[in-house]
């Protein structure tokens, strides 16, 4: 499954760095997990065990808006048309 994704050439951090310049042959994909702290961590590790993404590729845990939960985001680029 992870073979569809490319390593991002221009990672933007969640803290607000400038967005990367989009490349025409790539599409930005964002995967967001929102849950309790344990739920997010457990899901990240489960996805890693299935080969979806490295644990370190996810953002640090951040407070989710207005829920009392936390969230983590994974940002990847994929080739358009795959």
N, C-alpha and C positions, 0 to 999 in steps of 0.2 A: 504494500500500500504506500509506504513512504517513498518508493521509487518515482512517484509522480511529482514530487516536490524537489525544488532546487535550493541550494544554500543561498540565502539572501546575500546579495552583494552590498547592500546598503541598509543595515539594520538601524531602525529608529527605536530608541528606548521609550518605554512607557512614560518616563519622566518629562517628555516633551521636546526632544531634539527635532530638528527640521525633518520633515518627511523626505524619503528618498525620491529621486527622479524615477518615474515609472519607465520601464523598458517595454517597447511595443510587443515583444514576443513573450512577455511574462504577465501574470496576473497575481495580484496580492490576495492571499487567503488568510483569514484570521479565525482562529478557533478559541472560543471563550468558555471557561468553566467558572460557574458561580455556585457556591455551596458553602457549607461550614468549612472551617480550616481543614479538618480531617477528611471531609468529602473531596475537597479539591486535591489535596496531596495524594489521597488514595487513587483518585481517577487518573492523575498524572502518572503515577507508578503503574497502574493497570495498562494505560495506553502505551507506556514504554515497554512493558512486558510483551505487548502484541506487536512491537516494531513500529509504532506510529511516530514517536518522536523521543529524542533524548530528554531525560528529566531536566537537564540544565538549559534546554532550549526554551522553556517556559519562563514567563516574567516572574519576578518575585510576587508573593501574595500581596494583594492590594485590597483596601476596603471596597466592597461593592456599594453602589449608591443606594442609600435609603433602605437597606435590608438587614444590616447587622451581620451580613455574610462577607466572605472574601471572594476574590476572583483572581484568575491568572489567565494570561493570553499567550498564545503561540502565533507567531507571524511567519508565514512562509510564502515563497513565490512558487508558482507552478508554470510550466510551459502552457501557453494557450493552445487549446485543441486536444489536450490529453485528458 
